[in-house]
Amino acid sequence: MSTLAWIATAALAVWGWLLLGQGFFWRTDQRLPVPVAAAPERWPAVVVVVPARDEAPVLPLSLPSLLAQDYPGRAEVVLVDDGSTDGTGRLAGELAARHGGLPLTVTSPGEPGPGWTGKLWALRHGMALARARGPEFLLLTDADIAHEPDSLRLLVAAATGHRLDLVSQMARLRVASGWERLIVPAFVYFFCQLYPFRWINRRRPLATAAAGGCVLLRAETAERARVPESIRQAVIDDVSLARAVRRAGGRIWLGLADRVDSIRPYPGLPELWRMVSRSAYAQLRHSPLVLAGTVAGLALVYLAPPATLVAGLLAGDGSAAWAGGLAWAVMAGTYLPMLRYYRQPPWLAPLLPFTALLYLLMTVDSAVQHHRGRGAAWKGRTYARPETMPDR
């Protein structure tokens, strides 16, 4: 066989493994309610903690959805105004007065202490206030997340019915613009490939992760795991949180959301680029070797199939064209369930190699920015050399 055919065959072999051996990551059936999650006899108290920094544009859509939760037990909301300059805290109070519903407390933690990332500093402050209320559960949710009225009830029913310490849902991200259609479903697809939900949800887990936009956390477990102090420097705080809970002996469930939506718009490529690149190199532990391996892996898995198909056809190399084409078909087929989940047309599936090329470039750019000392930047703050949690 030619070198081209060997490359195509290697890509096809990798896709055969991903199809069957990577926890069926491409399926989208890990959703709430999980089986046999009956309503508890007594609904436990919950405090919702919302870190918010300059979120005035999205707060009128997200905060009223939290205040309107039809939770049968005692629940309240703590919004932590993390140094906003757009009147986020004031707007939150106005929305609570206008809409009513669950009690709302608005507080501010001041500037982050040494060694803390901004969101975790805000969570620390909010969780401290919440613990004073004596809740059994904390719902940690972002300010750009909108919840259906029964969202909290379903989360708590799953946690109590299955004795889970952390229940997390990957919020359905906004898909409206052309770039969002091209990049957002792939973002979730790649996350599921890296952290297969079935592996996470096993009694003997093979992976650990959470989705930071919606995390229901048992308060006792948070204390035992020393959250958020134990992860105070993490940029990828959701995965770090899940690992801290797992190390403390907690059980975790992660799935896709049907009734929890992110309303933050990413209308153009620059906004989506920043979303991915700000933490991509942190995910690789700031290692040039891991970066090189990741680039090579992305090239083989996503770029080689269409490249070897075209090159094989032009060179008359039937083996390369056949193997490359089949690998591309398997790739597109595994992407279809995610496109259906996001209600997108199936013709986007063959474009996944182009999207993967964009993610490869975003990851390289993340590394370049890190080595220039700019690190992860978000909402006016830059974290030049954040620490990541060890993989356990």
KASUL-V699494 format. One record per residue. N is the residue number from 1. PHI is phi in degrees with one decimal (* if undefined). PSI is psi in whole degrees, -180 to 180 (NA if undefined). Layout:
BEGIN
n = {N,N}
phi = {PHI,PHI}
psi = {PSI,PSI}
END
This chain:
BEGIN
n = {1,2,3,4,5,6,7,8,9,10,11,12,13,14,15,16,17,18,19,20,21,22,23,24,25,26,27,28,29,30,31,32,33,34,35,36,37,38,39,40,41,42,43,44,45,46,47,48,49,50,51,52,53,54,55,56,57,58,59,60,61,62,63,64,65,66,67,68,69,70,71,72,73,74,75,76,77,78,79,80,81,82,83,84,85,86,87,88,89,90,91,92,93,94,95,96,97,98,99,100,101,102,103,104,105,106,107,108,109,110,111,112,113,114,115,116,117,118,119,120,121,122,123,124,125,126,127,128,129,130,131,132,133,134,135,136,137,138,139,140,141,142,143,144,145,146,147,148,149,150,151,152,153,154,155,156,157,158,159,160,161,162,163,164,165,166,167,168,169,170,171,172,173,174,175,176,177,178,179,180,181,182,183,184,185,186,187,188,189,190,191,192,193,194,195,196,197,198,199,200,201,202,203,204,205,206,207,208,209,210,211,212,213,214,215,216,217,218,219,220,221,222,223,224,225,226,227,228,229,230,231,232,233,234,235,236,237,238,239,240,241,242,243,244,245,246,247,248,249,250,251,252,253,254,255,256,257,258,259,260,261,262,263,264,265,266,267,268,269,270,271,272,273,274,275,276,277,278,279,280,281,282,283,284,285,286,287,288,289,290,291,292,293,294,295,296,297,298,299,300,301,302,303,304,305,306,307,308,309,310,311,312,313,314,315,316,317,318,319,320,321,322,323,324,325,326,327,328,329,330,331,332,333,334,335,336,337,338,339,340,341,342,343,344,345,346,347,348,349,350,351,352,353,354,355,356,357,358,359,360,361,362,363,364,365,366,367,368,369,370,371,372,373,374,375,376,377,378,379,380,381,382,383,384,385,386,387,388,389,390,391,392}
phi = {*,-76.4,-58.8,-60.7,-67.6,-63.8,-63.4,-63.2,-66.6,-62.3,-62.4,-64.1,-63.7,-62.6,-69.4,-63.5,-66.9,-61.3,-64.3,-113.0,-112.5,-108.7,64.2,47.4,-58.5,-78.0,-79.0,-119.0,-99.6,-84.2,-136.7,-83.8,-78.1,-67.9,-57.6,61.2,-90.2,-78.2,-64.5,-70.9,-65.3,-130.1,-77.2,-72.8,-71.7,-134.1,-116.9,-91.7,-111.8,-122.8,-74.6,-142.8,-131.7,53.3,-113.5,-56.9,-64.9,-103.7,-59.8,-62.3,-95.8,-90.8,-63.0,-58.9,-68.3,-75.6,-65.0,-93.0,-61.3,-94.4,-67.9,-71.6,-97.9,-79.8,-149.8,-150.9,-120.2,-117.3,-101.8,-101.2,-79.3,-90.3,66.8,-67.7,-114.6,-112.3,77.8,-56.7,-62.8,-63.6,-62.0,-59.7,-62.1,-64.6,-65.4,-65.0,-66.1,-78.7,-98.1,68.4,96.5,-63.0,-61.5,-122.0,-116.5,-109.4,-139.9,-138.4,-91.6,79.7,-67.7,-57.6,-72.6,-56.9,82.8,-112.5,-81.6,-61.0,-63.4,-68.9,-64.1,-65.2,-63.0,-56.9,-65.3,-66.5,-69.1,-64.4,-64.2,-64.0,-62.6,-63.9,-84.6,69.3,-78.0,-87.1,-134.1,-118.8,-102.7,-96.9,-140.7,-78.3,-74.2,-102.6,-106.8,-104.0,-114.7,-67.0,-58.2,-98.6,-60.0,-63.3,-62.4,-67.2,-62.6,-67.8,-61.5,-65.5,-66.2,-75.6,-68.7,-117.6,52.6,-94.4,-94.5,-143.9,-122.0,-129.6,-122.7,-78.3,-57.5,-72.6,-73.6,-69.0,-132.3,-131.9,-80.5,-62.5,-67.6,-62.2,-63.2,-76.9,-107.0,-66.3,-58.3,-66.4,-58.0,-70.6,-58.6,-65.0,-61.6,-65.1,-67.5,-73.6,-127.8,-57.1,-61.4,-62.5,-66.9,-68.0,-87.5,-68.4,-64.1,-113.5,-67.3,-107.5,-152.6,-140.9,-167.2,-147.2,-113.5,-64.8,-69.9,-152.8,-132.8,-93.6,-126.1,-68.6,-60.9,-62.1,-68.1,-59.2,-63.9,-65.3,-86.2,55.2,-93.9,-98.0,-55.5,-71.0,-125.8,-61.2,-99.8,-72.8,-86.5,-89.5,-70.7,-69.8,-66.2,-63.0,-60.9,-62.1,-67.4,-65.1,-64.6,-64.0,-63.9,-84.7,89.1,-81.1,-99.6,-126.8,-132.9,-134.0,-152.8,-81.5,-97.8,-105.0,-128.9,-133.8,-128.2,-86.7,-105.6,-73.5,-83.3,-126.8,-67.6,-128.0,-62.0,-58.0,-65.6,-68.0,-60.6,-63.7,-58.1,-81.9,-71.9,-64.6,-129.4,-62.3,-71.9,-62.1,-61.0,-93.0,61.2,55.7,-106.7,-59.9,-66.4,-65.4,-60.7,-61.3,-64.2,-65.8,-61.4,-63.4,-65.1,-61.9,-64.1,-68.0,-76.8,-107.2,-93.4,-64.2,-55.7,-68.0,-65.5,-72.5,-61.7,-66.1,-64.3,-64.2,-65.0,-68.5,-90.9,71.8,-95.6,-62.6,-63.5,-65.4,-64.5,-64.9,-66.9,-64.1,-64.3,-67.1,-62.3,-64.4,-65.6,-64.3,-56.4,-63.3,-64.1,-71.1,-83.6,-59.3,-58.0,-68.6,-63.9,-65.3,-59.5,-90.7,57.0,-111.0,-68.6,-66.9,-67.3,-73.2,-59.6,-66.6,-84.8,-56.6,-59.4,-64.8,-63.3,-62.5,-62.5,-61.3,-64.5,-60.9,-66.2,-62.7,-66.8,-63.3,-62.3,-60.0,-66.8,-62.4,-63.7,-63.1,-74.4,-87.6,87.4,-90.5,55.0,-81.9,-121.4,-158.1,50.8,83.8,-115.7,-124.2,-117.1,-68.9,-137.3,-71.6,-87.8,-114.8,-74.8,-67.8,-78.4,-125.8}
psi = {152,165,-40,-42,-37,-42,-45,-40,-39,-43,-41,-40,-41,-42,-30,-41,-46,-36,-42,-23,0,49,25,46,-26,-12,150,33,5,92,160,152,138,158,145,30,81,157,137,156,-36,122,122,157,142,138,128,125,123,102,135,126,113,57,20,-36,-31,-18,-36,-20,-31,-48,-44,-29,-31,-42,-24,12,135,41,130,-21,-168,130,148,168,134,115,124,107,103,71,34,149,4,16,26,-48,-44,-43,-39,-45,-41,-40,-39,-41,-34,-41,-24,-155,-142,148,142,133,129,128,168,134,-8,-177,147,141,167,134,8,138,157,-47,-42,-32,-42,-42,-39,-47,-46,-39,-33,-43,-40,-42,-30,-22,-9,41,158,-26,151,132,112,115,146,161,-11,17,126,135,138,158,-26,10,-51,-40,-42,-40,-47,-39,-40,-44,-44,-37,-27,10,49,146,-24,125,122,144,136,104,144,113,157,134,98,-47,169,-42,-37,-41,-35,-36,-38,-51,-36,-35,-46,-39,-47,-38,-45,-34,-39,-37,78,126,-37,-37,-38,-38,0,154,-33,87,149,-6,163,128,167,168,115,-17,-21,100,115,122,130,128,-41,-40,-39,-41,-45,-35,-2,46,132,4,-39,-13,26,-23,4,134,-42,76,-29,-45,-41,-40,-46,-40,-37,-41,-42,-42,-28,7,12,154,141,144,135,134,176,149,142,-23,21,122,140,130,7,126,143,73,-27,172,-40,-42,-42,-37,-47,-38,-42,-46,-22,-24,2,-43,-31,-37,-29,15,25,36,120,-35,-43,-38,-46,-42,-38,-44,-45,-41,-45,-40,-44,-45,-41,-34,-32,-41,-54,-34,-44,-31,-51,-47,-38,-41,-42,-35,-3,24,93,-38,-44,-44,-43,-49,-42,-42,-41,-40,-41,-39,-42,-43,-51,-38,-38,-21,-21,-44,-38,-38,-39,-40,-38,8,45,155,147,-19,-12,-20,-45,-12,0,-37,-38,-43,-40,-36,-41,-43,-37,-45,-38,-40,-43,-42,-38,-42,-41,-45,-37,-46,-13,0,8,-29,-153,126,135,130,44,1,144,134,100,-46,69,151,151,156,146,146,127,NA}
END
